Amino acid sequence: MSEEGVYILKSQKNNRYYIGSTNNLSRRLNQHKLGQVMSTRLLRPLEFVAFIKCLDLADARRAEYRLKKYKRKDILEKTIKDGIFPWNH
């Protein structure tokens, strides 16, 4: 699978969310599962909760950065529920 987009994971350990971007979702999820991603290694096990497609990897990186700047769980949970970015409403 080589789709560009932003993905959101939820730690089953502490209920915190992790936001990332990729151009290969299955590869990236496997890296998280195997503990190869330093920022999520201690958060495992992780649950995949959302993927939002983007135009390309650069667009996905911008969307990831912008979504992380919100820093509010309610906005992130609405994004997960709706499957679209908050600025697309």
PDB file of N, CA, C and O in Angstrom:
ATOM      1  N   MET A   1       0.852  -1.188   0.000  1.00  0.00           N
ATOM      2  CA  MET A   1       0.000   0.000   0.000  1.00  0.00           C
ATOM      3  C   MET A   1       0.891   1.242   0.000  1.00  0.00           C
ATOM      4  O   MET A   1       1.741   1.392   0.877  1.00  0.00           O
ATOM      5  N   SER A   2       0.706   2.111  -0.954  1.00  0.00           N
ATOM      6  CA  SER A   2       1.498   3.343  -0.954  1.00  0.00           C
ATOM      7  C   SER A   2       0.576   4.545  -1.100  1.00  0.00           C
ATOM      8  O   SER A   2       0.535   5.202  -2.141  1.00  0.00           O
ATOM      9  N   GLU A   3      -0.153   4.810  -0.039  1.00  0.00           N
ATOM     10  CA  GLU A   3      -1.015   5.987   0.021  1.00  0.00           C
ATOM     11  C   GLU A   3      -0.371   7.018   0.919  1.00  0.00           C
ATOM     12  O   GLU A   3       0.173   6.687   1.972  1.00  0.00           O
ATOM     13  N   GLU A   4      -0.435   8.252   0.506  1.00  0.00           N
ATOM     14  CA  GLU A   4       0.091   9.324   1.336  1.00  0.00           C
ATOM     15  C   GLU A   4      -1.015   9.844   2.242  1.00  0.00           C
ATOM     16  O   GLU A   4      -2.150  10.045   1.810  1.00  0.00           O
ATOM     17  N   GLY A   5      -0.664  10.058   3.504  1.00  0.00           N
ATOM     18  CA  GLY A   5      -1.658  10.592   4.413  1.00  0.00           C
ATOM     19  C   GLY A   5      -1.174  10.671   5.841  1.00  0.00           C
ATOM     20  O   GLY A   5      -0.022  10.378   6.160  1.00  0.00           O
ATOM     21  N   VAL A   6      -2.101  11.079   6.686  1.00  0.00           N
ATOM     22  CA  VAL A   6      -1.849  11.220   8.119  1.00  0.00           C
ATOM     23  C   VAL A   6      -2.570  10.083   8.827  1.00  0.00           C
ATOM     24  O   VAL A   6      -3.731   9.793   8.538  1.00  0.00           O
ATOM     25  N   TYR A   7      -1.869   9.443   9.758  1.00  0.00           N
ATOM     26  CA  TYR A   7      -2.484   8.368  10.525  1.00  0.00           C
ATOM     27  C   TYR A   7      -2.456   8.735  12.001  1.00  0.00           C
ATOM     28  O   TYR A   7      -1.606   9.502  12.454  1.00  0.00           O
ATOM     29  N   ILE A   8      -3.401   8.174  12.736  1.00  0.00           N
ATOM     30  CA  ILE A   8      -3.499   8.436  14.165  1.00  0.00           C
ATOM     31  C   ILE A   8      -3.563   7.092  14.883  1.00  0.00           C
ATOM     32  O   ILE A   8      -4.356   6.215  14.542  1.00  0.00           O
ATOM     33  N   LEU A   9      -2.707   6.962  15.881  1.00  0.00           N
ATOM     34  CA  LEU A   9      -2.668   5.776  16.725  1.00  0.00           C
ATOM     35  C   LEU A   9      -3.045   6.170  18.143  1.00  0.00           C
ATOM     36  O   LEU A   9      -2.852   7.316  18.549  1.00  0.00           O
ATOM     37  N   LYS A  10      -3.581   5.218  18.893  1.00  0.00           N
ATOM     38  CA  LYS A  10      -3.913   5.465  20.292  1.00  0.00           C
ATOM     39  C   LYS A  10      -3.211   4.415  21.143  1.00  0.00           C
ATOM     40  O   LYS A  10      -3.292   3.216  20.873  1.00  0.00           O
ATOM     41  N   SER A  11      -2.528   4.886  22.166  1.00  0.00           N
ATOM     42  CA  SER A  11      -1.839   3.978  23.073  1.00  0.00           C
ATOM     43  C   SER A  11      -2.853   3.288  23.972  1.00  0.00           C
ATOM     44  O   SER A  11      -3.664   3.945  24.624  1.00  0.00           O
ATOM     45  N   GLN A  12      -2.804   1.979  24.003  1.00  0.00           N
ATOM     46  CA  GLN A  12      -3.679   1.223  24.898  1.00  0.00           C
ATOM     47  C   GLN A  12      -3.126   1.228  26.320  1.00  0.00           C
ATOM     48  O   GLN A  12      -3.788   0.795  27.263  1.00  0.00           O
ATOM     49  N   LYS A  13      -1.912   1.723  26.450  1.00  0.00           N
ATOM     50  CA  LYS A  13      -1.248   1.798  27.748  1.00  0.00           C
ATOM     51  C   LYS A  13      -1.694   3.035  28.539  1.00  0.00           C
ATOM     52  O   LYS A  13      -1.968   2.944  29.735  1.00  0.00           O
ATOM     53  N   ASN A  14      -1.765   4.194  27.865  1.00  0.00           N
ATOM     54  CA  ASN A  14      -2.094   5.430  28.578  1.00  0.00           C
ATOM     55  C   ASN A  14      -3.151   6.298  27.875  1.00  0.00           C
ATOM     56  O   ASN A  14      -3.390   7.431  28.291  1.00  0.00           O
ATOM     57  N   ASN A  15      -3.779   5.777  26.821  1.00  0.00           N
ATOM     58  CA  ASN A  15      -4.845   6.469  26.077  1.00  0.00           C
ATOM     59  C   ASN A  15      -4.389   7.754  25.383  1.00  0.00           C
ATOM     60  O   ASN A  15      -5.224   8.588  25.031  1.00  0.00           O
ATOM     61  N   ARG A  16      -3.083   7.929  25.182  1.00  0.00           N
ATOM     62  CA  ARG A  16      -2.599   9.104  24.453  1.00  0.00           C
ATOM     63  C   ARG A  16      -2.585   8.805  22.963  1.00  0.00           C
ATOM     64  O   ARG A  16      -2.465   7.655  22.539  1.00  0.00           O
ATOM     65  N   TYR A  17      -2.711   9.873  22.180  1.00  0.00           N
ATOM     66  CA  TYR A  17      -2.711   9.731  20.730  1.00  0.00           C
ATOM     67  C   TYR A  17      -1.334  10.038  20.155  1.00  0.00           C
ATOM     68  O   TYR A  17      -0.566  10.823  20.710  1.00  0.00           O
ATOM     69  N   TYR A  18      -1.047   9.399  19.033  1.00  0.00           N
ATOM     70  CA  TYR A  18       0.170   9.677  18.272  1.00  0.00           C
ATOM     71  C   TYR A  18      -0.275   9.992  16.852  1.00  0.00           C
ATOM     72  O   TYR A  18      -1.070   9.258  16.265  1.00  0.00           O
ATOM     73  N   ILE A  19       0.240  11.086  16.305  1.00  0.00           N
ATOM     74  CA  ILE A  19      -0.086  11.509  14.943  1.00  0.00           C
ATOM     75  C   ILE A  19       1.169  11.382  14.102  1.00  0.00           C
ATOM     76  O   ILE A  19       2.238  11.845  14.500  1.00  0.00           O
ATOM     77  N   GLY A  20       1.043  10.757  12.939  1.00  0.00           N
ATOM     78  CA  GLY A  20       2.178  10.607  12.046  1.00  0.00           C
ATOM     79  C   GLY A  20       1.737  10.727  10.601  1.00  0.00           C
ATOM     80  O   GLY A  20       0.542  10.746  10.307  1.00  0.00           O
ATOM     81  N   SER A  21       2.708  10.809   9.699  1.00  0.00           N
ATOM     82  CA  SER A  21       2.410  10.854   8.272  1.00  0.00           C
ATOM     83  C   SER A  21       3.298   9.840   7.561  1.00  0.00           C
ATOM     84  O   SER A  21       4.391   9.513   8.024  1.00  0.00           O
ATOM     85  N   THR A  22       2.805   9.353   6.431  1.00  0.00           N
ATOM     86  CA  THR A  22       3.539   8.318   5.708  1.00  0.00           C
ATOM     87  C   THR A  22       3.097   8.241   4.255  1.00  0.00           C
ATOM     88  O   THR A  22       2.066   8.792   3.868  1.00  0.00           O
ATOM     89  N   ASN A  23       3.899   7.546   3.464  1.00  0.00           N
ATOM     90  CA  ASN A  23       3.494   7.224   2.095  1.00  0.00           C
ATOM     91  C   ASN A  23       3.333   5.709   1.939  1.00  0.00           C
ATOM     92  O   ASN A  23       3.115   5.208   0.836  1.00  0.00           O
ATOM     93  N   ASN A  24       3.445   4.987   3.065  1.00  0.00           N
ATOM     94  CA  ASN A  24       3.265   3.536   3.054  1.00  0.00           C
ATOM     95  C   ASN A  24       2.729   3.124   4.421  1.00  0.00           C
ATOM     96  O   ASN A  24       3.501   2.842   5.338  1.00  0.00           O
ATOM     97  N   LEU A  25       1.424   3.090   4.551  1.00  0.00           N
ATOM     98  CA  LEU A  25       0.782   2.877   5.851  1.00  0.00           C
ATOM     99  C   LEU A  25       1.104   1.508   6.455  1.00  0.00           C
ATOM    100  O   LEU A  25       1.411   1.422   7.644  1.00  0.00           O
ATOM    101  N   SER A  26       1.040   0.458   5.675  1.00  0.00           N
ATOM    102  CA  SER A  26       1.282  -0.874   6.236  1.00  0.00           C
ATOM    103  C   SER A  26       2.713  -1.012   6.764  1.00  0.00           C
ATOM    104  O   SER A  26       2.931  -1.602   7.822  1.00  0.00           O
ATOM    105  N   ARG A  27       3.681  -0.471   6.030  1.00  0.00           N
ATOM    106  CA  ARG A  27       5.079  -0.508   6.491  1.00  0.00           C
ATOM    107  C   ARG A  27       5.230   0.270   7.793  1.00  0.00           C
ATOM    108  O   ARG A  27       5.870  -0.196   8.737  1.00  0.00           O
ATOM    109  N   ARG A  28       4.637   1.455   7.833  1.00  0.00           N
ATOM    110  CA  ARG A  28       4.772   2.319   9.006  1.00  0.00           C
ATOM    111  C   ARG A  28       4.102   1.709  10.234  1.00  0.00           C
ATOM    112  O   ARG A  28       4.651   1.775  11.334  1.00  0.00           O
ATOM    113  N   LEU A  29       2.928   1.120  10.060  1.00  0.00           N
ATOM    114  CA  LEU A  29       2.250   0.479  11.193  1.00  0.00           C
ATOM    115  C   LEU A  29       3.066  -0.700  11.717  1.00  0.00           C
ATOM    116  O   LEU A  29       3.130  -0.929  12.925  1.00  0.00           O
ATOM    117  N   ASN A  30       3.684  -1.440  10.812  1.00  0.00           N
ATOM    118  CA  ASN A  30       4.528  -2.557  11.218  1.00  0.00           C
ATOM    119  C   ASN A  30       5.740  -2.064  12.013  1.00  0.00           C
ATOM    120  O   ASN A  30       6.141  -2.699  12.989  1.00  0.00           O
ATOM    121  N   GLN A  31       6.322  -0.937  11.598  1.00  0.00           N
ATOM    122  CA  GLN A  31       7.452  -0.363  12.337  1.00  0.00           C
ATOM    123  C   GLN A  31       7.035   0.009  13.757  1.00  0.00           C
ATOM    124  O   GLN A  31       7.777  -0.235  14.708  1.00  0.00           O
ATOM    125  N   HIS A  32       5.859   0.593  13.898  1.00  0.00           N
ATOM    126  CA  HIS A  32       5.350   0.933  15.245  1.00  0.00           C
ATOM    127  C   HIS A  32       5.148  -0.339  16.064  1.00  0.00           C
ATOM    128  O   HIS A  32       5.537  -0.407  17.229  1.00  0.00           O
ATOM    129  N   LYS A  33       4.536  -1.343  15.442  1.00  0.00           N
ATOM    130  CA  LYS A  33       4.241  -2.605  16.139  1.00  0.00           C
ATOM    131  C   LYS A  33       5.511  -3.288  16.639  1.00  0.00           C
ATOM    132  O   LYS A  33       5.523  -3.861  17.728  1.00  0.00           O
ATOM    133  N   LEU A  34       6.579  -3.228  15.845  1.00  0.00           N
ATOM    134  CA  LEU A  34       7.836  -3.881  16.203  1.00  0.00           C
ATOM    135  C   LEU A  34       8.706  -3.052  17.146  1.00  0.00           C
ATOM    136  O   LEU A  34       9.767  -3.511  17.571  1.00  0.00           O
ATOM    137  N   GLY A  35       8.269  -1.839  17.478  1.00  0.00           N
ATOM    138  CA  GLY A  35       9.036  -0.990  18.385  1.00  0.00           C
ATOM    139  C   GLY A  35      10.198  -0.291  17.716  1.00  0.00           C
ATOM    140  O   GLY A  35      11.147   0.105  18.392  1.00  0.00           O
ATOM    141  N   GLN A  36      10.147  -0.129  16.390  1.00  0.00           N
ATOM    142  CA  GLN A  36      11.229   0.509  15.646  1.00  0.00           C
ATOM    143  C   GLN A  36      11.103   2.032  15.599  1.00  0.00           C
ATOM    144  O   GLN A  36      11.983   2.708  15.066  1.00  0.00           O
ATOM    145  N   VAL A  37      10.018   2.575  16.152  1.00  0.00           N
ATOM    146  CA  VAL A  37       9.806   4.018  16.181  1.00  0.00           C
ATOM    147  C   VAL A  37      10.022   4.479  17.621  1.00  0.00           C
ATOM    148  O   VAL A  37       9.249   4.145  18.519  1.00  0.00           O
ATOM    149  N   MET A  38      11.086   5.252  17.821  1.00  0.00           N
ATOM    150  CA  MET A  38      11.464   5.657  19.186  1.00  0.00           C
ATOM    151  C   MET A  38      10.341   6.381  19.925  1.00  0.00           C
ATOM    152  O   MET A  38      10.138   6.147  21.116  1.00  0.00           O
ATOM    153  N   SER A  39       9.611   7.254  19.237  1.00  0.00           N
ATOM    154  CA  SER A  39       8.603   8.064  19.917  1.00  0.00           C
ATOM    155  C   SER A  39       7.389   7.265  20.384  1.00  0.00           C
ATOM    156  O   SER A  39       6.629   7.746  21.225  1.00  0.00           O
ATOM    157  N   THR A  40       7.190   6.059  19.859  1.00  0.00           N
ATOM    158  CA  THR A  40       6.042   5.259  20.301  1.00  0.00           C
ATOM    159  C   THR A  40       6.442   3.945  20.971  1.00  0.00           C
ATOM    160  O   THR A  40       5.577   3.185  21.407  1.00  0.00           O
ATOM    161  N   ARG A  41       7.704   3.683  21.053  1.00  0.00           N
ATOM    162  CA  ARG A  41       8.185   2.411  21.613  1.00  0.00           C
ATOM    163  C   ARG A  41       7.594   2.140  22.998  1.00  0.00           C
ATOM    164  O   ARG A  41       7.149   1.027  23.279  1.00  0.00           O
ATOM    165  N   LEU A  42       7.589   3.147  23.853  1.00  0.00           N
ATOM    166  CA  LEU A  42       7.104   2.968  25.230  1.00  0.00           C
ATOM    167  C   LEU A  42       5.584   3.107  25.354  1.00  0.00           C
ATOM    168  O   LEU A  42       5.027   2.900  26.432  1.00  0.00           O
ATOM    169  N   LEU A  43       4.921   3.455  24.261  1.00  0.00           N
ATOM    170  CA  LEU A  43       3.467   3.622  24.276  1.00  0.00           C
ATOM    171  C   LEU A  43       2.731   2.351  23.871  1.00  0.00           C
ATOM    172  O   LEU A  43       1.506   2.279  23.973  1.00  0.00           O
ATOM    173  N   ARG A  44       3.473   1.354  23.415  1.00  0.00           N
ATOM    174  CA  ARG A  44       2.846   0.128  22.930  1.00  0.00           C
ATOM    175  C   ARG A  44       2.143  -0.618  24.055  1.00  0.00           C
ATOM    176  O   ARG A  44       2.577  -0.550  25.205  1.00  0.00           O
ATOM    177  N   PRO A  45       1.058  -1.331  23.739  1.00  0.00           N
ATOM    178  CA  PRO A  45       0.496  -1.583  22.414  1.00  0.00           C
ATOM    179  C   PRO A  45      -0.289  -0.379  21.904  1.00  0.00           C
ATOM    180  O   PRO A  45      -0.859   0.401  22.669  1.00  0.00           O
ATOM    181  N   LEU A  46      -0.293  -0.264  20.576  1.00  0.00           N
ATOM    182  CA  LEU A  46      -0.957   0.845  19.906  1.00  0.00           C
ATOM    183  C   LEU A  46      -2.144   0.345  19.087  1.00  0.00           C
ATOM    184  O   LEU A  46      -2.122  -0.747  18.520  1.00  0.00           O
ATOM    185  N   GLU A  47      -3.161   1.168  19.046  1.00  0.00           N
ATOM    186  CA  GLU A  47      -4.359   0.851  18.266  1.00  0.00           C
ATOM    187  C   GLU A  47      -4.445   1.850  17.113  1.00  0.00           C
ATOM    188  O   GLU A  47      -4.353   3.058  17.333  1.00  0.00           O
ATOM    189  N   PHE A  48      -4.618   1.363  15.901  1.00  0.00           N
ATOM    190  CA  PHE A  48      -4.805   2.225  14.740  1.00  0.00           C
ATOM    191  C   PHE A  48      -6.226   2.769  14.795  1.00  0.00           C
ATOM    192  O   PHE A  48      -7.182   1.998  14.872  1.00  0.00           O
ATOM    193  N   VAL A  49      -6.376   4.115  14.756  1.00  0.00           N
ATOM    194  CA  VAL A  49      -7.723   4.685  14.872  1.00  0.00           C
ATOM    195  C   VAL A  49      -8.176   5.483  13.658  1.00  0.00           C
ATOM    196  O   VAL A  49      -9.379   5.640  13.447  1.00  0.00           O
ATOM    197  N   ALA A  50      -7.232   5.998  12.844  1.00  0.00           N
ATOM    198  CA  ALA A  50      -7.676   6.789  11.691  1.00  0.00           C
ATOM    199  C   ALA A  50      -6.562   6.962  10.664  1.00  0.00           C
ATOM    200  O   ALA A  50      -5.376   6.935  10.994  1.00  0.00           O
ATOM    201  N   PHE A  51      -6.974   7.138   9.420  1.00  0.00           N
ATOM    202  CA  PHE A  51      -6.071   7.491   8.331  1.00  0.00           C
ATOM    203  C   PHE A  51      -6.804   8.467   7.433  1.00  0.00           C
ATOM    204  O   PHE A  51      -7.919   8.194   6.989  1.00  0.00           O
ATOM    205  N   ILE A  52      -6.178   9.605   7.163  1.00  0.00           N
ATOM    206  CA  ILE A  52      -6.771  10.619   6.293  1.00  0.00           C
ATOM    207  C   ILE A  52      -5.835  10.820   5.112  1.00  0.00           C
ATOM    208  O   ILE A  52      -4.675  11.196   5.283  1.00  0.00           O
ATOM    209  N   LYS A  53      -6.347  10.568   3.911  1.00  0.00           N
ATOM    210  CA  LYS A  53      -5.539  10.687   2.693  1.00  0.00           C
ATOM    211  C   LYS A  53      -5.171  12.139   2.415  1.00  0.00           C
ATOM    212  O   LYS A  53      -5.924  13.065   2.716  1.00  0.00           O
ATOM    213  N   CYS A  54      -3.989  12.305   1.831  1.00  0.00           N
ATOM    214  CA  CYS A  54      -3.511  13.616   1.415  1.00  0.00           C
ATOM    215  C   CYS A  54      -3.060  13.534  -0.046  1.00  0.00           C
ATOM    216  O   CYS A  54      -2.957  12.445  -0.610  1.00  0.00           O
ATOM    217  N   LEU A  55      -2.795  14.683  -0.647  1.00  0.00           N
ATOM    218  CA  LEU A  55      -2.401  14.725  -2.058  1.00  0.00           C
ATOM    219  C   LEU A  55      -1.064  14.044  -2.311  1.00  0.00           C
ATOM    220  O   LEU A  55      -0.906  13.301  -3.279  1.00  0.00           O
ATOM    221  N   ASP A  56      -0.101  14.308  -1.426  1.00  0.00           N
ATOM    222  CA  ASP A  56       1.234  13.727  -1.553  1.00  0.00           C
ATOM    223  C   ASP A  56       1.894  13.744  -0.170  1.00  0.00           C
ATOM    224  O   ASP A  56       1.296  14.200   0.805  1.00  0.00           O
ATOM    225  N   LEU A  57       3.120  13.247  -0.096  1.00  0.00           N
ATOM    226  CA  LEU A  57       3.786  13.151   1.206  1.00  0.00           C
ATOM    227  C   LEU A  57       4.055  14.530   1.813  1.00  0.00           C
ATOM    228  O   LEU A  57       3.947  14.700   3.028  1.00  0.00           O
ATOM    229  N   ALA A  58       4.399  15.502   0.994  1.00  0.00           N
ATOM    230  CA  ALA A  58       4.644  16.863   1.505  1.00  0.00           C
ATOM    231  C   ALA A  58       3.362  17.429   2.125  1.00  0.00           C
ATOM    232  O   ALA A  58       3.409  18.064   3.178  1.00  0.00           O
ATOM    233  N   ASP A  59       2.232  17.201   1.480  1.00  0.00           N
ATOM    234  CA  ASP A  59       0.948  17.656   1.997  1.00  0.00           C
ATOM    235  C   ASP A  59       0.626  16.928   3.305  1.00  0.00           C
ATOM    236  O   ASP A  59       0.100  17.530   4.241  1.00  0.00           O
ATOM    237  N   ALA A  60       0.941  15.641   3.365  1.00  0.00           N
ATOM    238  CA  ALA A  60       0.708  14.860   4.587  1.00  0.00           C
ATOM    239  C   ALA A  60       1.556  15.386   5.737  1.00  0.00           C
ATOM    240  O   ALA A  60       1.070  15.487   6.863  1.00  0.00           O
ATOM    241  N   ARG A  61       2.807  15.719   5.472  1.00  0.00           N
ATOM    242  CA  ARG A  61       3.699  16.252   6.522  1.00  0.00           C
ATOM    243  C   ARG A  61       3.161  17.595   7.041  1.00  0.00           C
ATOM    244  O   ARG A  61       3.172  17.846   8.246  1.00  0.00           O
ATOM    245  N   ARG A  62       2.695  18.447   6.133  1.00  0.00           N
ATOM    246  CA  ARG A  62       2.121  19.742   6.549  1.00  0.00           C
ATOM    247  C   ARG A  62       0.867  19.520   7.406  1.00  0.00           C
ATOM    248  O   ARG A  62       0.685  20.181   8.428  1.00  0.00           O
ATOM    249  N   ALA A  63       0.013  18.593   6.986  1.00  0.00           N
ATOM    250  CA  ALA A  63      -1.221  18.312   7.728  1.00  0.00           C
ATOM    251  C   ALA A  63      -0.901  17.728   9.107  1.00  0.00           C
ATOM    252  O   ALA A  63      -1.548  18.073  10.096  1.00  0.00           O
ATOM    253  N   GLU A  64       0.094  16.847   9.168  1.00  0.00           N
ATOM    254  CA  GLU A  64       0.518  16.277  10.459  1.00  0.00           C
ATOM    255  C   GLU A  64       0.964  17.388  11.405  1.00  0.00           C
ATOM    256  O   GLU A  64       0.534  17.442  12.557  1.00  0.00           O
ATOM    257  N   TYR A  65       1.821  18.263  10.916  1.00  0.00           N
ATOM    258  CA  TYR A  65       2.337  19.361  11.732  1.00  0.00           C
ATOM    259  C   TYR A  65       1.193  20.265  12.209  1.00  0.00           C
ATOM    260  O   TYR A  65       1.140  20.659  13.374  1.00  0.00           O
ATOM    261  N   ARG A  66       0.297  20.579  11.300  1.00  0.00           N
ATOM    262  CA  ARG A  66      -0.821  21.468  11.624  1.00  0.00           C
ATOM    263  C   ARG A  66      -1.759  20.820  12.654  1.00  0.00           C
ATOM    264  O   ARG A  66      -2.227  21.492  13.573  1.00  0.00           O
ATOM    265  N   LEU A  67      -2.030  19.533  12.504  1.00  0.00           N
ATOM    266  CA  LEU A  67      -2.905  18.834  13.436  1.00  0.00           C
ATOM    267  C   LEU A  67      -2.277  18.750  14.822  1.00  0.00           C
ATOM    268  O   LEU A  67      -2.973  18.883  15.829  1.00  0.00           O
ATOM    269  N   LYS A  68      -0.966  18.532  14.878  1.00  0.00           N
ATOM    270  CA  LYS A  68      -0.269  18.457  16.165  1.00  0.00           C
ATOM    271  C   LYS A  68      -0.301  19.791  16.902  1.00  0.00           C
ATOM    272  O   LYS A  68      -0.262  19.815  18.132  1.00  0.00           O
ATOM    273  N   LYS A  69      -0.371  20.895  16.173  1.00  0.00           N
ATOM    274  CA  LYS A  69      -0.386  22.218  16.800  1.00  0.00           C
ATOM    275  C   LYS A  69      -1.673  22.484  17.578  1.00  0.00           C
ATOM    276  O   LYS A  69      -1.686  23.348  18.455  1.00  0.00           O
ATOM    277  N   TYR A  70      -2.750  21.766  17.281  1.00  0.00           N
ATOM    278  CA  TYR A  70      -4.011  21.989  17.991  1.00  0.00           C
ATOM    279  C   TYR A  70      -3.901  21.635  19.471  1.00  0.00           C
ATOM    280  O   TYR A  70      -4.459  22.343  20.310  1.00  0.00           O
ATOM    281  N   LYS A  71      -3.198  20.561  19.810  1.00  0.00           N
ATOM    282  CA  LYS A  71      -2.946  20.149  21.195  1.00  0.00           C
ATOM    283  C   LYS A  71      -4.214  19.982  22.037  1.00  0.00           C
ATOM    284  O   LYS A  71      -4.177  20.117  23.260  1.00  0.00           O
ATOM    285  N   ARG A  72      -5.323  19.691  21.379  1.00  0.00           N
ATOM    286  CA  ARG A  72      -6.571  19.483  22.124  1.00  0.00           C
ATOM    287  C   ARG A  72      -7.157  18.128  21.755  1.00  0.00           C
ATOM    288  O   ARG A  72      -7.362  17.817  20.582  1.00  0.00           O
ATOM    289  N   LYS A  73      -7.416  17.341  22.772  1.00  0.00           N
ATOM    290  CA  LYS A  73      -7.908  15.980  22.573  1.00  0.00           C
ATOM    291  C   LYS A  73      -9.286  15.976  21.907  1.00  0.00           C
ATOM    292  O   LYS A  73      -9.570  15.110  21.080  1.00  0.00           O
ATOM    293  N   ASP A  74     -10.147  16.944  22.267  1.00  0.00           N
ATOM    294  CA  ASP A  74     -11.491  16.965  21.684  1.00  0.00           C
ATOM    295  C   ASP A  74     -11.450  17.223  20.177  1.00  0.00           C
ATOM    296  O   ASP A  74     -12.234  16.639  19.429  1.00  0.00           O
ATOM    297  N   ILE A  75     -10.552  18.084  19.734  1.00  0.00           N
ATOM    298  CA  ILE A  75     -10.420  18.350  18.300  1.00  0.00           C
ATOM    299  C   ILE A  75      -9.895  17.103  17.585  1.00  0.00           C
ATOM    300  O   ILE A  75     -10.376  16.746  16.510  1.00  0.00           O
ATOM    301  N   LEU A  76      -8.921  16.456  18.183  1.00  0.00           N
ATOM    302  CA  LEU A  76      -8.360  15.237  17.595  1.00  0.00           C
ATOM    303  C   LEU A  76      -9.412  14.131  17.526  1.00  0.00           C
ATOM    304  O   LEU A  76      -9.500  13.425  16.521  1.00  0.00           O
ATOM    305  N   GLU A  77     -10.205  13.974  18.580  1.00  0.00           N
ATOM    306  CA  GLU A  77     -11.238  12.940  18.576  1.00  0.00           C
ATOM    307  C   GLU A  77     -12.339  13.236  17.554  1.00  0.00           C
ATOM    308  O   GLU A  77     -12.904  12.308  16.976  1.00  0.00           O
ATOM    309  N   LYS A  78     -12.648  14.503  17.325  1.00  0.00           N
ATOM    310  CA  LYS A  78     -13.612  14.863  16.283  1.00  0.00           C
ATOM    311  C   LYS A  78     -13.024  14.564  14.904  1.00  0.00           C
ATOM    312  O   LYS A  78     -13.736  14.103  14.011  1.00  0.00           O
ATOM    313  N   THR A  79     -11.733  14.823  14.729  1.00  0.00           N
ATOM    314  CA  THR A  79     -11.056  14.507  13.477  1.00  0.00           C
ATOM    315  C   THR A  79     -11.121  13.004  13.209  1.00  0.00           C
ATOM    316  O   THR A  79     -11.379  12.583  12.082  1.00  0.00           O
ATOM    317  N   ILE A  80     -10.889  12.205  14.236  1.00  0.00           N
ATOM    318  CA  ILE A  80     -10.957  10.748  14.106  1.00  0.00           C
ATOM    319  C   ILE A  80     -12.376  10.330  13.729  1.00  0.00           C
ATOM    320  O   ILE A  80     -12.565   9.524  12.817  1.00  0.00           O
ATOM    321  N   LYS A  81     -13.363  10.871  14.422  1.00  0.00           N
ATOM    322  CA  LYS A  81     -14.763  10.523  14.186  1.00  0.00           C
ATOM    323  C   LYS A  81     -15.220  10.917  12.779  1.00  0.00           C
ATOM    324  O   LYS A  81     -15.878  10.134  12.094  1.00  0.00           O
ATOM    325  N   ASP A  82     -14.868  12.137  12.354  1.00  0.00           N
ATOM    326  CA  ASP A  82     -15.330  12.659  11.062  1.00  0.00           C
ATOM    327  C   ASP A  82     -14.476  12.188   9.882  1.00  0.00           C
ATOM    328  O   ASP A  82     -14.954  12.142   8.749  1.00  0.00           O
ATOM    329  N   GLY A  83     -13.218  11.840  10.146  1.00  0.00           N
ATOM    330  CA  GLY A  83     -12.319  11.410   9.076  1.00  0.00           C
ATOM    331  C   GLY A  83     -11.830  12.525   8.174  1.00  0.00           C
ATOM    332  O   GLY A  83     -11.359  12.277   7.064  1.00  0.00           O
ATOM    333  N   ILE A  84     -11.942  13.761   8.656  1.00  0.00           N
ATOM    334  CA  ILE A  84     -11.441  14.917   7.910  1.00  0.00           C
ATOM    335  C   ILE A  84     -10.704  15.855   8.870  1.00  0.00           C
ATOM    336  O   ILE A  84     -10.914  15.816  10.083  1.00  0.00           O
ATOM    337  N   PHE A  85      -9.845  16.689   8.304  1.00  0.00           N
ATOM    338  CA  PHE A  85      -9.098  17.640   9.122  1.00  0.00           C
ATOM    339  C   PHE A  85     -10.013  18.762   9.588  1.00  0.00           C
ATOM    340  O   PHE A  85     -10.955  19.115   8.879  1.00  0.00           O
ATOM    341  N   PRO A  86      -9.757  19.339  10.780  1.00  0.00           N
ATOM    342  CA  PRO A  86     -10.622  20.398  11.322  1.00  0.00           C
ATOM    343  C   PRO A  86     -10.708  21.626  10.420  1.00  0.00           C
ATOM    344  O   PRO A  86     -11.724  22.320  10.426  1.00  0.00           O
ATOM    345  N   TRP A  87      -9.678  21.898   9.661  1.00  0.00           N
ATOM    346  CA  TRP A  87      -9.683  23.090   8.807  1.00  0.00           C
ATOM    347  C   TRP A  87     -10.441  22.862   7.507  1.00  0.00           C
ATOM    348  O   TRP A  87     -10.576  23.789   6.709  1.00  0.00           O
ATOM    349  N   ASN A  88     -10.941  21.647   7.275  1.00  0.00           N
ATOM    350  CA  ASN A  88     -11.730  21.361   6.069  1.00  0.00           C
ATOM    351  C   ASN A  88     -13.232  21.460   6.322  1.00  0.00           C
ATOM    352  O   ASN A  88     -14.020  21.126   5.437  1.00  0.00           O
ATOM    353  N   HIS A  89     -13.641  21.902   7.487  1.00  0.00           N
ATOM    354  CA  HIS A  89     -15.085  21.986   7.815  1.00  0.00           C
ATOM    355  C   HIS A  89     -15.706  23.148   7.127  1.00  0.00           C
ATOM    356  O   HIS A  89     -16.905  23.385   7.276  1.00  0.00           O
TER     357      HIS A  89
END
